[in-house]
Amino acid sequence: MAHEARSAEEPGGRTSDGPRTGPPDGRQPLWRQRDFGIFWAAQTLSVLGDSFALIALPLLVLQATGSLARMGLLTAVGGAASVLAAVFAGTVVDRVDRRRLLIVCDLVRLVLYGVIPLVWLFGPQVWLLYVVLPLCEAVGMLFAVGYVTVVRGLVGTGQLTEANGRLNATAAAAGVLGPVGAGVVASWTGPAAAVGVDAASFGVSAACMLFVRFAARSGDDGTPTRRATLWQDLRVGIAFLRGHPVLRSLTALLFVFSFLTLGLNDLVIYHLKHDLGHDDGTVGTVMAVGALGTITGALLVARIRRRLGFGPTWTGAVAVCGLAFAGLGWAGEVPVVAALSAAFLACVGIAGTCSMSLRQEVTPEPLLGRVTSAFWTLQYAAAPIGAAVLTWAADRQGTTPVGLVAGGCCVLIAVAALFTPIRRSDPS
C-alpha cells in the first residue's frame, strides 16, 4: 500500500491558497524548492511518528494477548479499512482542496492515536485498537492518495522518480530512528507511549503543511462540471488502468504481491520475540536496520531505472523481495533477520517508487486521484485476507515454511512479469 520544480519567485500560475509559481520546469534542483522542501520535511516527520506505531501497535496486542493470530487480525482489519477508503479516496481528492484535505487527515490521526495512550493509563483495552486503527488507516488512505497527486504539482514530471526517491529516502531515514525509538520507549514506558509519539508527529506535520503552496491543477478553470457518482468515478480510474497495458499488468501482479506480504511485519516481530526470544528493543533495532535498506533503495532507484529501464528494475526488485522473504523464517540469528529485512525493504522501495512514478507520469492530472484510488483499491483488495491467512498459518505451522512458500510465490510474480509489457525498459 505505491516526486521537478522551478523557482518560487517566478511569476505565473495560481492556487486556491494564493499566487505562486507556474508549472515547474526542472531548472532548479529539488533541494532549492521552498514548497517541496517544506512538504518533504512534513512527510519525514510524519513517517518518523508512524514508524513508532508500526512497532507499538503489534506489541500492544502481543503484550496483552500473546497471539500472533490476533496481531494478524489487527493488521487485516486495518488493511480492510484502507481498501474500503480507497474506493472513494480518489473521488474526494479530485474534488476538494488537497492541502486542506492533507491537514485535516493529519489532525484526525493526531486525535485518534492520541486516545490510545490516554486510555492505556487505566489499563489495556485491546478492543480500542480494533476501532482506532481502521479509522486511522481509512484516513491515512485519503492522505496517501492526496500525497501522490500533489507531488507532481510541486515538482512537475521530469524529476518525479528522483523526487519520489528522495521523499522515500528521508522517510526511511526517519524510519531508522523511529523503530529504535519505539523499541526504547516500549522497553522503558510501554508500547502505548510510543503510540503517543506517533500522534504528536501528525500535529507537527499538519503545522508544516500550512506553509506549503500547491500549483493549480491543470484543466481546473473553475467551470462547474457535472458530479459523477462514486461508482462512476471508480470506473473511470479502473478503465484507465485497464486501457494501459503496463498499469493493467502491474495492478494484477501487485494484487498477488500485496496478498502475500502485508503480514510480513507481524511475522518478523513474532519470529524475533517468540521463536528467537528477544525483547522489544531488539525488534526496534531490526526494524531500524530494515529501514536502512529502504533508504538505500530510495537513493538508488532513479539511477537504476535510468540505467536498466523500468521493466528490469521492477522485476529484479520483486525477485529479490521474494528471496529475502523466503529466508526470513529460516534465519536463526538477529543479524541475518536484520539483513534480510533490509534487502526486502530496499527492493520494495525500488519497485514501489518505480510503479508510483510511472503512474504519475502517464496519468492525466484531472484523473490522477481517481486512478491512484482505483489502483490501490485493486492492489490491496485481498491484502487484509492475506495478512490474516499468513499470520494464522505461521501461528500453527511456524514462520519457516510460511516464509518459504510466500517468498517463493513472490519470485514467481517476478517471473510472470517477464511475460507481460512490464518487461519493456520504457513502458510509458
C-alpha positions as semicolon CSV with decimal commas, in nm:
position;residue;x (nm);y (nm);z (nm)
1;M;0,000;0,000;0,000
2;A;0,275;0,256;-0,402
3;H;0,802;1,327;-0,668
4;E;1,071;1,886;-1,055
5;A;1,036;2,226;-0,962
6;R;1,102;2,582;-1,053
7;S;1,183;2,888;-0,852
8;A;0,908;3,006;-0,622
9;E;0,990;3,364;-0,715
10;E;0,895;3,322;-1,081
11;P;0,557;3,472;-1,174
12;G;0,257;3,291;-1,313
13;G;0,015;3,027;-1,202
14;R;-0,228;3,026;-0,911
15;T;-0,358;2,803;-0,637
16;S;-0,657;2,803;-0,414
17;D;-0,418;2,933;-0,147
18;G;-0,290;3,233;-0,342
19;P;-0,037;3,310;-0,615
20;R;0,272;3,104;-0,666
21;T;0,486;2,972;-0,946
22;G;0,359;2,832;-1,271
23;P;0,414;2,475;-1,381
24;P;0,757;2,351;-1,272
25;D;1,017;2,309;-1,541
26;G;1,300;2,146;-1,352
27;R;1,551;2,434;-1,380
28;Q;1,605;2,438;-1,003
29;P;1,742;2,142;-0,806
30;L;1,493;1,984;-0,571
31;W;1,668;2,097;-0,256
32;R;1,618;2,462;-0,358
33;Q;1,241;2,432;-0,398
34;R;1,078;2,600;-0,098
35;D;0,739;2,430;-0,116
36;F;0,880;2,089;-0,194
37;G;1,126;2,129;0,091
38;I;0,855;2,204;0,348
39;F;0,640;1,922;0,215
40;W;0,943;1,694;0,229
41;A;1,009;1,784;0,594
42;A;0,644;1,737;0,692
43;Q;0,630;1,388;0,546
44;T;0,958;1,290;0,708
45;L;0,826;1,392;1,050
46;S;0,501;1,210;0,989
47;V;0,681;0,890;0,891
48;L;0,903;0,921;1,197
49;G;0,596;0,903;1,414
50;D;0,428;0,637;1,203
51;S;0,728;0,411;1,244
52;F;0,665;0,425;1,618
53;A;0,310;0,295;1,568
54;L;0,434;0,031;1,322
55;I;0,614;-0,132;1,615
56;A;0,398;-0,022;1,906
57;L;0,054;-0,141;1,792
58;P;0,155;-0,505;1,727
59;L;0,349;-0,500;2,055
60;L;0,040;-0,381;2,241
61;V;-0,158;-0,675;2,103
62;L;0,120;-0,925;2,170
63;Q;0,170;-0,787;2,520
64;A;-0,198;-0,822;2,604
65;T;-0,282;-1,148;2,424
66;G;0,044;-1,326;2,330
67;S;-0,118;-1,423;1,999
68;L;0,032;-1,385;1,652
69;A;-0,313;-1,452;1,504
70;R;-0,455;-1,155;1,698
71;M;-0,171;-0,939;1,566
72;G;-0,254;-1,052;1,214
73;L;-0,623;-0,983;1,272
74;L;-0,543;-0,623;1,370
75;T;-0,334;-0,584;1,055
76;A;-0,615;-0,736;0,847
77;V;-0,880;-0,506;0,996
78;G;-0,663;-0,202;0,931
79;G;-0,592;-0,319;0,577
80;A;-0,961;-0,376;0,507
81;A;-1,038;-0,020;0,618
82;S;-0,770;0,108;0,378
83;V;-0,921;-0,085;0,089
84;L;-1,269;0,045;0,166
85;A;-1,141;0,402;0,190
86;A;-0,950;0,364;-0,136
87;V;-1,280;0,314;-0,319
88;F;-1,385;0,675;-0,260
89;A;-1,049;0,840;-0,183
90;G;-0,979;0,937;-0,544
91;T;-1,320;1,098;-0,579
92;V;-1,262;1,306;-0,266
93;V;-0,908;1,404;-0,362
94;D;-1,007;1,512;-0,714
95;R;-1,293;1,730;-0,582
96;V;-1,160;1,910;-0,274
97;D;-0,875;2,143;-0,187
98;R;-0,589;1,898;-0,150
99;R;-0,383;2,095;0,102
100;R;-0,680;2,128;0,335
101;L;-0,752;1,759;0,296
102;L;-0,396;1,666;0,396
103;I;-0,409;1,893;0,701
104;V;-0,744;1,755;0,815
105;C;-0,620;1,398;0,775
106;D;-0,318;1,474;0,994
107;L;-0,532;1,637;1,263
108;V;-0,780;1,349;1,272
109;R;-0,499;1,100;1,319
110;L;-0,347;1,321;1,590
111;V;-0,669;1,287;1,789
112;L;-0,735;0,919;1,721
113;Y;-0,386;0,792;1,801
114;G;-0,369;1,027;2,100
115;V;-0,663;0,845;2,259
116;I;-0,468;0,517;2,291
117;P;-0,203;0,620;2,547
118;L;-0,467;0,807;2,748
119;V;-0,690;0,501;2,773
120;W;-0,393;0,273;2,845
121;L;-0,324;0,475;3,160
122;F;-0,624;0,293;3,310
123;G;-0,533;-0,048;3,173
124;P;-0,505;-0,233;2,839
125;Q;-0,813;-0,214;2,617
126;V;-0,730;-0,421;2,310
127;W;-1,074;-0,360;2,159
128;L;-0,982;0,008;2,123
129;L;-0,703;-0,082;1,879
130;Y;-0,957;-0,255;1,655
131;V;-1,157;0,070;1,648
132;V;-0,879;0,328;1,620
133;L;-0,654;0,154;1,369
134;P;-0,923;0,101;1,099
135;L;-1,029;0,466;1,129
136;C;-0,668;0,585;1,109
137;E;-0,597;0,356;0,815
138;A;-0,902;0,489;0,628
139;V;-0,793;0,849;0,691
140;G;-0,439;0,751;0,602
141;M;-0,558;0,623;0,266
142;L;-0,720;0,959;0,191
143;F;-0,391;1,124;0,285
144;A;-0,185;0,882;0,075
145;V;-0,390;0,938;-0,241
146;G;-0,372;1,314;-0,186
147;Y;0,001;1,288;-0,125
148;V;0,058;1,113;-0,459
149;T;-0,148;1,369;-0,650
150;V;0,024;1,679;-0,510
151;V;0,384;1,573;-0,569
152;R;0,360;1,622;-0,945
153;G;0,213;1,967;-0,881
154;L;0,515;2,050;-0,667
155;V;0,792;1,917;-0,892
156;G;0,647;1,856;-1,239
157;T;0,702;1,534;-1,434
158;G;1,069;1,531;-1,535
159;Q;1,201;1,468;-1,182
160;L;0,924;1,251;-1,043
161;T;1,137;0,942;-0,990
162;E;1,413;1,148;-0,826
163;A;1,169;1,334;-0,602
164;N;0,985;1,017;-0,506
165;G;1,318;0,856;-0,429
166;R;1,424;1,146;-0,206
167;L;1,095;1,150;-0,023
168;N;1,121;0,778;0,034
169;A;1,487;0,801;0,137
170;T;1,433;1,061;0,407
171;A;1,115;0,888;0,517
172;A;1,321;0,573;0,553
173;A;1,587;0,766;0,745
174;A;1,314;0,867;0,987
175;G;1,215;0,503;0,984
176;V;1,561;0,413;1,115
177;L;1,519;0,636;1,418
178;G;1,153;0,551;1,470
179;P;1,180;0,176;1,534
180;V;1,483;0,224;1,759
181;G;1,299;0,496;1,949
182;A;0,984;0,287;1,964
183;G;1,179;-0,008;2,100
184;V;1,344;0,209;2,365
185;V;1,019;0,382;2,463
186;A;0,833;0,049;2,469
187;S;1,103;-0,104;2,689
188;W;1,102;0,190;2,931
189;T;0,741;0,303;2,949
190;G;0,542;0,055;2,738
191;P;0,421;0,048;2,376
192;A;0,129;0,284;2,446
193;A;0,367;0,576;2,499
194;A;0,523;0,506;2,159
195;V;0,179;0,548;2,001
196;G;0,162;0,890;2,167
197;V;0,477;0,992;1,980
198;D;0,304;0,896;1,656
199;A;0,006;1,115;1,745
200;A;0,231;1,415;1,813
201;S;0,408;1,373;1,478
202;F;0,079;1,426;1,292
203;G;0,031;1,757;1,470
204;V;0,374;1,877;1,356
205;S;0,307;1,757;1,001
206;A;-0,024;1,948;0,989
207;A;0,151;2,266;1,105
208;C;0,414;2,232;0,832
209;M;0,150;2,180;0,563
210;L;0,006;2,524;0,641
211;F;0,312;2,678;0,475
212;V;0,308;2,471;0,153
213;R;0,166;2,627;-0,165
214;F;0,046;2,384;-0,428
215;A;0,025;2,458;-0,800
216;A;-0,318;2,481;-0,961
217;R;-0,445;2,162;-1,118
218;S;-0,416;2,155;-1,494
219;G;-0,751;2,194;-1,661
220;D;-0,906;2,347;-1,349
221;D;-1,060;2,668;-1,484
222;G;-1,334;2,693;-1,227
223;T;-1,607;2,588;-1,469
224;P;-1,874;2,383;-1,291
225;T;-1,890;2,023;-1,404
226;R;-2,148;1,754;-1,354
227;R;-2,069;1,544;-1,049
228;A;-2,027;1,176;-1,121
229;T;-2,133;0,911;-0,874
230;L;-1,883;0,725;-0,660
231;W;-1,914;0,415;-0,877
232;Q;-1,869;0,618;-1,196
233;D;-1,554;0,777;-1,058
234;L;-1,411;0,439;-0,962
235;R;-1,498;0,303;-1,306
236;V;-1,310;0,594;-1,467
237;G;-0,996;0,502;-1,275
238;I;-1,035;0,130;-1,347
239;A;-1,096;0,200;-1,716
240;F;-0,772;0,397;-1,740
241;L;-0,578;0,117;-1,570
242;R;-0,736;-0,143;-1,797
243;G;-0,653;0,059;-2,107
244;H;-0,283;0,097;-2,020
245;P;-0,104;-0,237;-2,076
246;V;0,168;-0,184;-1,818
247;L;-0,056;-0,046;-1,544
248;R;-0,301;-0,330;-1,609
249;S;-0,027;-0,589;-1,560
250;L;0,117;-0,411;-1,257
251;T;-0,224;-0,399;-1,090
252;A;-0,278;-0,772;-1,136
253;L;0,067;-0,876;-1,015
254;L;0,068;-0,635;-0,719
255;F;-0,270;-0,772;-0,615
256;V;-0,099;-1,106;-0,552
257;F;0,218;-0,950;-0,407
258;S;0,019;-0,749;-0,152
259;F;-0,180;-1,057;-0,053
260;L;0,145;-1,237;0,024
261;T;0,337;-0,960;0,203
262;L;0,103;-0,737;0,406
263;G;0,152;-0,955;0,715
264;L;0,532;-0,967;0,687
265;N;0,590;-0,710;0,963
266;D;0,387;-0,917;1,211
267;L;0,576;-1,228;1,102
268;V;0,915;-1,068;1,169
269;I;0,810;-0,932;1,510
270;Y;0,671;-1,271;1,613
271;H;0,980;-1,453;1,486
272;L;1,210;-1,227;1,687
273;K;1,010;-1,236;2,010
274;H;0,859;-1,584;2,008
275;D;1,097;-1,800;1,802
276;L;1,425;-1,630;1,895
277;G;1,327;-1,497;2,239
278;H;1,438;-1,134;2,206
279;D;1,291;-0,820;2,362
280;D;1,116;-0,509;2,228
281;G;1,446;-0,324;2,192
282;T;1,576;-0,590;1,954
283;V;1,257;-0,568;1,749
284;G;1,308;-0,192;1,715
285;T;1,672;-0,235;1,617
286;V;1,592;-0,492;1,347
287;M;1,319;-0,268;1,206
288;A;1,563;0,023;1,203
289;V;1,820;-0,181;1,009
290;G;1,543;-0,276;0,769
291;A;1,469;0,093;0,718
292;L;1,833;0,143;0,618
293;G;1,754;-0,086;0,328
294;T;1,465;0,138;0,232
295;I;1,699;0,439;0,233
296;T;1,944;0,258;0,009
297;G;1,675;0,154;-0,236
298;A;1,520;0,501;-0,245
299;L;1,854;0,669;-0,314
300;L;1,945;0,425;-0,589
301;V;1,611;0,383;-0,768
302;A;1,640;0,680;-1,005
303;R;1,992;0,579;-1,110
304;I;1,899;0,213;-1,153
305;R;1,591;0,295;-1,358
306;R;1,788;0,528;-1,585
307;R;2,046;0,257;-1,647
308;L;1,832;-0,055;-1,670
309;G;1,490;0,081;-1,758
310;F;1,158;0,027;-1,582
311;G;1,100;-0,340;-1,655
312;P;1,431;-0,491;-1,545
313;T;1,435;-0,267;-1,237
314;W;1,085;-0,363;-1,125
315;T;1,111;-0,736;-1,193
316;G;1,457;-0,765;-1,040
317;A;1,345;-0,586;-0,725
318;V;1,039;-0,811;-0,681
319;A;1,253;-1,123;-0,732
320;V;1,496;-1,017;-0,458
321;C;1,197;-0,940;-0,231
322;G;1,084;-1,299;-0,271
323;L;1,426;-1,445;-0,197
324;A;1,463;-1,231;0,116
325;F;1,114;-1,322;0,237
326;A;1,185;-1,692;0,187
327;G;1,497;-1,667;0,402
328;L;1,342;-1,475;0,694
329;G;1,175;-1,775;0,852
330;W;1,497;-1,976;0,833
331;A;1,712;-1,708;0,991
332;G;1,815;-1,806;1,341
333;E;2,037;-1,507;1,417
334;V;1,927;-1,148;1,467
335;P;2,186;-1,001;1,224
336;V;2,061;-1,232;0,948
337;V;1,698;-1,135;1,013
338;A;1,800;-0,769;1,002
339;A;1,996;-0,811;0,676
340;L;1,711;-0,995;0,505
341;S;1,461;-0,735;0,625
342;A;1,685;-0,462;0,482
343;A;1,709;-0,641;0,147
344;F;1,334;-0,694;0,132
345;L;1,251;-0,331;0,218
346;A;1,515;-0,194;-0,019
347;C;1,362;-0,380;-0,309
348;V;1,004;-0,299;-0,204
349;G;1,110;0,067;-0,212
350;I;1,267;0,034;-0,555
351;A;0,970;-0,148;-0,708
352;G;0,716;0,078;-0,537
353;T;0,888;0,402;-0,640
354;C;0,912;0,281;-0,999
355;S;0,545;0,187;-1,022
356;M;0,424;0,505;-0,850
357;S;0,642;0,729;-1,068
358;L;0,523;0,557;-1,384
359;R;0,160;0,603;-1,282
360;Q;0,220;0,972;-1,210
361;E;0,397;1,016;-1,546
362;V;0,131;0,859;-1,767
363;T;-0,191;0,964;-1,591
364;P;-0,361;1,293;-1,691
365;E;-0,368;1,538;-1,397
366;P;-0,751;1,554;-1,366
367;L;-0,763;1,174;-1,334
368;L;-0,466;1,121;-1,104
369;G;-0,664;1,093;-0,783
370;R;-0,919;0,850;-0,925
371;V;-0,656;0,638;-1,100
372;T;-0,445;0,620;-0,784
373;S;-0,752;0,530;-0,583
374;A;-0,856;0,257;-0,825
375;F;-0,501;0,122;-0,842
376;W;-0,471;0,093;-0,465
377;T;-0,823;-0,043;-0,423
378;L;-0,746;-0,326;-0,665
379;Q;-0,392;-0,380;-0,540
380;Y;-0,489;-0,417;-0,176
381;A;-0,834;-0,572;-0,216
382;A;-0,719;-0,912;-0,092
383;A;-0,423;-0,799;0,121
384;P;-0,612;-0,797;0,455
385;I;-0,720;-1,156;0,395
386;G;-0,361;-1,241;0,306
387;A;-0,231;-1,089;0,631
388;A;-0,481;-1,289;0,835
389;V;-0,402;-1,611;0,647
390;L;-0,024;-1,559;0,664
391;T;-0,018;-1,499;1,040
392;W;-0,275;-1,774;1,110
393;A;-0,065;-2,023;0,915
394;A;0,258;-1,912;1,083
395;D;0,094;-1,941;1,425
396;R;0,018;-2,307;1,354
397;Q;0,290;-2,422;1,115
398;G;0,575;-2,192;1,212
399;T;0,739;-1,899;1,037
400;T;0,987;-2,109;0,837
401;P;0,751;-2,294;0,597
402;V;0,518;-1,996;0,565
403;G;0,803;-1,762;0,476
404;L;0,943;-2,010;0,226
405;V;0,611;-2,056;0,045
406;A;0,521;-1,685;0,042
407;G;0,871;-1,585;-0,071
408;G;0,871;-1,845;-0,348
409;C;0,540;-1,709;-0,475
410;C;0,688;-1,358;-0,485
411;V;0,971;-1,486;-0,706
412;L;0,709;-1,639;-0,937
413;I;0,544;-1,295;-0,963
414;A;0,872;-1,155;-1,099
415;V;0,894;-1,442;-1,347
416;A;0,536;-1,380;-1,460
417;A;0,617;-1,011;-1,520
418;L;0,866;-1,118;-1,787
419;F;0,571;-1,236;-1,998
420;T;0,386;-0,902;-1,975
421;P;0,450;-0,548;-2,110
422;I;0,623;-0,472;-1,777
423;R;0,940;-0,628;-1,917
424;R;0,997;-0,331;-2,151
425;S;1,262;-0,082;-2,049
426;D;1,041;0,218;-2,134
427;P;0,677;0,113;-2,095
428;S;0,523;0,462;-2,092
